[in-house]
Amino acid sequence: FRSASATTSYLRVAQYDGDEWTIAESAPTNNQVVSSRNSITFSPEGNPAVSFNANEGGQTYSLRFAERVNGVWLTETVPTSESASENSLTFDASGSPVIAYVDGSNIHVARKTAGSWQIEQIANNARRAHVTILQTSSNHLAIAYLTNSALKFATNETGQWVSTTITDGTFYTASMSRSPNGSLAVTFGGSS
């Protein structure tokens, strides 16, 4: 969740250990504003990791990635354009962080490989609204996202990104999950 004071806002992580919740400050952003667009997951090693947007005094937000390693939050800026907004974080089969995000009207995927971020455009005509990514049971990536007239699904199962329409309509939210048996489900809200 996000909290703010007069000069600084922080992205915080609340973690439950089975008995109680503890709140840790994540990614201190001195004199920055953290947007409400953030995503959390765990690395294969069990470390909490987040993607979020932060502003360093200007009007544009930068996409950030932070992971808590050995009790310390390590934060880095993902090299996107200044219009990167909605984002969703997962880890791929090799344990690399992967962030799906909306940039203008395009869906991109940023994947950290060999210490640097690789950016790939997945689709266009997206709306600045929810995007969600996860790893499928076959170790590929899947993304659900919105356009002005449809809920879309993209996967790289064939080695290339392929998008299909789930349903037509005007939607405002989307979230995706994978069941223990590997099937995918997408929830969405709006009108059709």
Secondary structure, DSSP 4 states (H G I P E B T S, - for coil): -EEE-SS-EEEEEEEE-SS-EEEEEEEEETT-EEEEEEEEEE-TTS-EEEEEEEESSSS--EEEEEEEETTEEEEEE----TTEEEEEEEE-TTS-EEEEEEETTEEEEEEEETTEEEEEEEESSEEEEEEEEEE-TTS-EEEEEEESSEEEEEE-TTSS-EEEEEEESEEEEEEEEE-TTS-EEEEEEEE-
